[in-house]
């Protein structure tokens, strides 16, 4: 029963928390750039305006794929916060992004096609790291259950430093921030501008934004597992983690997709593989 309540709480509260995080992100980004910036609640205003706009779609299937993307993102987070199986969460999250790619492919814009292809490159880049992270949690705790991993009595950050650094490296791509915002971006500084979401508008684009809020909260929850033994330290660590992502976003320019793919594989596979080998043969703490 408690697990169901946590899932429902995520479905209800995650868009609110995710929208606030997006607003704070914009505000801090503006300050770093010497601007005043929009109100913290601006993301909610933007989504509200999108939902009020005339419903125009490029193809009939586009709306279906985007709605399915939102549903599977929400399902992934709900399953995670309900303490479910981490592998199932990872696979559901992957399916959600495949649906987003299909939605982009259903349009006829060349920019949308390029964005879809780069979204697939992103999947190739970060998916191995996420799966290796699940394997690392299993080796450290003996379980794929999120509930049991969160209840682990010792600090997982000390047992899985390589996994943590690898996940932090791909988090920049998952949050669509520079230098790895190769498929789309909230900054107009690349040749495809919005890429995978170029042909989305109105309520369709609004659903993509809400899905991004859901995913942001889920990703922060994933990093929470590393510090779950101390909630106070976890909150401080997550705040520092997100501030670091905002700084990186404002201090770097976008890299080429080939370099993004190679660099992420090089960093994540080396660090995570070394961490897993250490766990396998030398154990944890």
PyMOL commands that set and color helices and strands:
alter all, ss='L'
color gray80, all
select helices_A, chain A and resi 2-32+42-52+60-81+86-105+110-141+146-150+156-159+161-174+195-197+202-227+231-251+257-282
alter helices_A, ss='H'
color red, helices_A
deselect
rebuild
show_as cartoon
